[in-house]
């Protein structure tokens, strides 16, 4: 039985269906609350408050199933390192504005560690850092430094859709004190993402990610990365944030063309 037809594949389908249901619900009812039947108002309030948390948790379950399937428990040190580093980056960011600019999380992402960082946020960093590394390894299979840098770029591109989707208009998941021209996001945020991404990828490299992540199919990593991206990308499409949509798609097109060019130039 291939992974497509087992629990790993079923997990991807569950993540896709949840994402599509959430996007349709947001488009039909989130932007038009007058359409919500009175009998469903209570359910809508609960689901609207918890859908982002559920998406992260479901994504974690799906990736966890895949990791246990292909890597056993070998991934746990890398997970711990990514969680710690990303938590520290977020903690300093929310408290001192370094490295992302100054911002504050609202209550919509649940319990906050140190009264600043929702515990789900460092988890979400790992959920995209690992597939970004796997995809970057496909581009740079032998050279560690280019692989680390390209993986950090792939991680950072996610935020081109994520930040407008989650902080530009209600419901707000974080609020910027330092603002900028890209849907209120300061440009330093992208530099912070890139720098944090480099640290995360370097930490995973040093903890032997190549020993176990090579067992994970690139197609799975691409599908998982795409499904995780689909939520914020779908939200900015529904919200009509077309500059963010175009910027995000062009950035990913540039990354894909870069990958293709390297593979054409690389000797067989």
C-alpha distance (Angstrom), angle and dihedral (degrees) to the residues before:
residue distance angle dihedral
X1 . . .
X2 3.80 . .
X3 3.78 121.7 .
X4 3.82 90.1 -107.5
X5 3.81 90.5 68.4
X6 3.79 99.2 39.9
X7 3.81 135.2 69.7
X8 3.82 91.7 -67.2
X9 3.78 92.2 57.5
X10 3.79 92.6 42.4
X11 3.79 88.5 53.1
X12 3.80 91.4 54.7
X13 3.80 90.6 50.2
X14 3.81 90.6 49.8
X15 3.80 90.6 50.9
X16 3.81 90.9 49.0
X17 3.80 93.9 48.6
X18 3.80 92.7 47.1
X19 3.80 91.1 49.0
X20 3.80 93.6 49.2
X21 3.82 91.8 46.1
X22 3.80 90.8 50.4
X23 3.81 92.7 48.6
X24 3.80 93.0 47.6
X25 3.79 90.7 47.2
X26 3.78 91.0 50.3
X27 3.81 92.9 47.3
X28 3.80 94.9 46.8
X29 3.80 101.9 35.7
X30 3.82 109.1 8.3
X31 3.79 93.6 62.0
X32 3.81 92.5 35.2
X33 3.82 108.2 37.9
X34 3.82 89.9 169.1
X35 3.82 87.0 73.8
X36 3.81 93.6 61.9
X37 3.82 110.7 107.6
X38 3.77 111.7 -122.0
X39 3.79 91.0 -120.5
X40 3.82 90.6 58.8
X41 3.79 100.1 44.8
X42 3.81 92.9 98.2
X43 3.80 92.4 48.5
X44 3.81 91.1 47.5
X45 3.79 93.1 52.1
X46 3.78 91.2 52.3
X47 3.80 95.7 43.9
X48 3.80 92.6 44.3
X49 3.79 90.5 52.3
X50 3.80 95.7 47.9
X51 3.81 106.2 31.8
X52 3.84 94.4 97.0
X53 3.80 91.7 48.6
X54 3.81 90.2 47.4
X55 3.80 91.3 49.9
X56 3.81 91.6 54.0
X57 3.80 93.0 45.3
X58 3.80 93.0 47.1
X59 3.79 89.9 48.3
X60 3.80 89.2 50.9
X61 3.81 91.8 51.5
X62 3.81 91.8 49.1
X63 3.79 93.5 48.8
X64 3.80 91.1 42.4
X65 3.82 90.9 55.6
X66 3.80 90.0 50.4
X67 3.79 93.4 47.5
X68 3.80 94.0 49.4
X69 3.80 88.9 47.1
X70 3.79 95.4 52.2
X71 3.81 105.6 21.3
X72 3.78 109.4 22.6
X73 3.80 106.3 -151.0
X74 3.81 97.1 -32.9
X75 3.81 90.8 106.8
X76 3.80 95.8 61.6
X77 3.86 97.2 89.9
X78 3.81 90.6 51.4
X79 3.80 90.2 47.5
X80 3.80 91.1 50.9
X81 3.80 92.1 49.6
X82 3.81 93.7 48.1
X83 3.79 91.5 46.9
X84 3.81 92.7 50.5
X85 3.81 97.0 44.0
X86 3.79 94.4 45.6
X87 3.81 91.4 45.8
X88 3.80 90.9 53.2
X89 3.81 90.9 47.9
X90 3.80 90.7 50.6
X91 3.81 92.6 43.7
X92 3.79 92.7 53.8
X93 3.78 90.7 41.4
X94 3.79 94.0 54.4
X95 3.78 92.5 42.9
X96 3.81 105.6 36.2
X97 3.81 107.7 9.4
X98 3.82 93.9 -111.2
X99 3.02 124.3 157.4
X100 3.83 101.9 -5.2
X101 3.78 104.3 29.9
X102 3.79 124.0 -97.7
X103 3.81 118.0 -52.7
X104 3.79 141.4 142.0
X105 3.79 132.2 -137.9
X106 3.79 119.1 -128.4
X107 3.80 123.1 -140.5
X108 3.83 94.8 -95.4
X109 3.81 94.8 93.9
X110 3.78 94.9 54.4
X111 3.80 134.2 -126.3
X112 3.80 115.4 18.9
X113 3.79 123.9 -143.0
X114 3.79 110.0 -133.7
X115 3.80 87.3 2.9
X116 3.83 88.7 -78.0
X117 3.80 116.0 68.0
X118 3.83 123.3 50.5
X119 3.79 108.1 -127.7
X120 3.80 89.6 -127.1
X121 3.82 93.6 61.6
X122 3.85 98.3 72.9
X123 3.81 86.9 44.6
X124 3.81 90.2 55.5
X125 3.81 90.4 52.1
X126 3.80 89.7 59.2
X127 3.80 91.8 46.4
X128 3.80 90.1 63.2
X129 3.81 100.9 26.7
X130 3.80 93.3 64.6
X131 3.84 98.3 49.9
X132 3.82 88.7 42.8
X133 3.82 89.0 56.1
X134 3.81 92.3 47.3
X135 3.80 91.4 50.8
X136 3.81 91.2 46.5
X137 3.78 89.9 51.5
X138 3.79 87.9 58.1
X139 3.81 87.5 57.1
X140 3.82 96.7 40.5
X141 3.82 107.5 24.0
X142 3.81 96.0 164.7
X143 3.82 110.2 26.1
X144 3.80 115.1 75.4
X145 3.82 100.7 -166.1
X146 3.84 96.7 51.3
X147 3.79 88.6 43.6
X148 3.81 91.8 52.9
X149 3.81 92.0 48.2
X150 3.80 95.0 46.2
X151 3.82 91.8 46.2
X152 3.82 88.7 52.1
X153 3.80 89.5 51.5
X154 3.82 91.8 50.5
X155 3.79 89.0 50.7
X156 3.81 91.8 48.7
X157 3.81 93.7 50.1
X158 3.80 88.4 64.4
X159 3.80 89.3 67.2
X160 3.81 92.5 59.7
X161 3.81 86.3 76.1
X162 3.80 99.7 23.6
X163 3.79 98.6 59.7
X164 3.84 97.7 49.5
X165 3.81 90.0 43.9
X166 3.80 95.8 51.5
X167 3.79 106.8 31.0
X168 3.81 111.3 23.4
X169 3.79 98.9 76.5
X170 3.80 139.5 0.4
X171 2.93 130.5 -27.0
X172 3.81 88.0 52.1
X173 3.80 117.0 -160.5
X174 3.79 93.2 177.9
X175 3.78 132.8 7.2
X176 3.80 125.3 -144.4
X177 3.80 121.8 -131.9
X178 3.81 90.3 178.5
X179 3.79 104.7 53.5
X180 3.78 133.4 -167.5
X181 3.81 143.7 179.3
X182 3.82 98.9 -86.6
X183 3.80 102.7 80.9
X184 3.83 90.9 -50.4
X185 3.81 92.0 -51.3
X186 3.84 115.9 129.7
X187 3.79 115.5 -129.6
X188 3.80 90.6 -123.5
X189 3.79 86.4 70.6
X190 3.80 91.6 71.0
X191 3.80 90.5 49.0
X192 3.79 88.3 50.4
X193 3.79 91.3 50.5
X194 3.79 91.8 49.3
X195 3.80 93.5 47.4
X196 3.80 93.0 45.6
X197 3.79 89.1 46.8
X198 3.80 91.3 54.5
X199 3.81 90.2 52.1
X200 3.80 91.9 48.5
X201 3.79 94.0 48.7
X202 3.80 92.5 45.2
X203 3.80 90.2 50.3
X204 3.80 92.0 51.3
X205 3.80 90.8 47.4
X206 3.80 91.2 51.4
X207 3.81 90.7 49.2
X208 3.80 93.3 55.5
X209 3.79 103.1 -99.4
X210 3.82 88.6 157.9
X211 3.80 90.0 63.7
X212 3.80 94.6 63.5
X213 3.81 111.0 10.9
X214 3.80 91.4 65.4
X215 3.81 86.7 72.1
X216 3.81 90.2 62.9
X217 3.82 110.6 90.5
X218 3.78 115.6 -116.9
X219 3.80 89.1 -133.4
X220 3.78 90.6 59.4
X221 3.80 91.1 48.6
X222 3.80 91.0 49.3
X223 3.81 92.7 47.7
X224 3.79 92.6 47.1
X225 3.81 93.0 46.1
X226 3.81 90.4 48.4
X227 3.80 93.9 49.1
X228 3.79 91.5 49.4
X229 3.81 89.9 49.2
X230 3.81 91.2 47.2
X231 3.82 93.7 73.1
X232 3.84 98.6 59.4
X233 3.80 92.0 33.8
X234 3.80 90.4 52.3
X235 3.79 91.4 47.9
X236 3.80 94.1 53.9
X237 3.81 89.7 47.6
X238 3.81 91.2 51.9
X239 3.82 90.4 45.2
X240 3.78 91.1 50.4
X241 3.80 94.6 -122.5
X242 3.78 90.2 153.4
X243 3.79 98.3 167.2
X244 3.81 88.7 57.6
X245 3.82 90.5 46.6
X246 3.80 92.7 51.3
X247 3.82 94.0 43.0
X248 3.81 91.5 49.5
X249 3.80 95.0 47.7
X250 3.81 93.3 45.1
X251 3.80 91.1 49.5
X252 3.80 91.9 52.8
X253 3.79 91.0 44.7
X254 3.81 89.1 54.0
X255 3.82 90.7 49.8
X256 3.81 91.2 50.0
X257 3.81 92.8 47.5
X258 3.81 89.2 49.5
X259 3.80 89.8 52.5
X260 3.81 92.0 47.7
X261 3.78 93.2 48.8
X262 3.79 92.6 52.0
X263 3.79 91.2 50.2
X264 3.78 92.4 49.7
X265 3.80 91.1 50.9
X266 3.81 95.6 43.6
X267 3.80 111.7 96.8
X268 3.78 116.3 -116.7
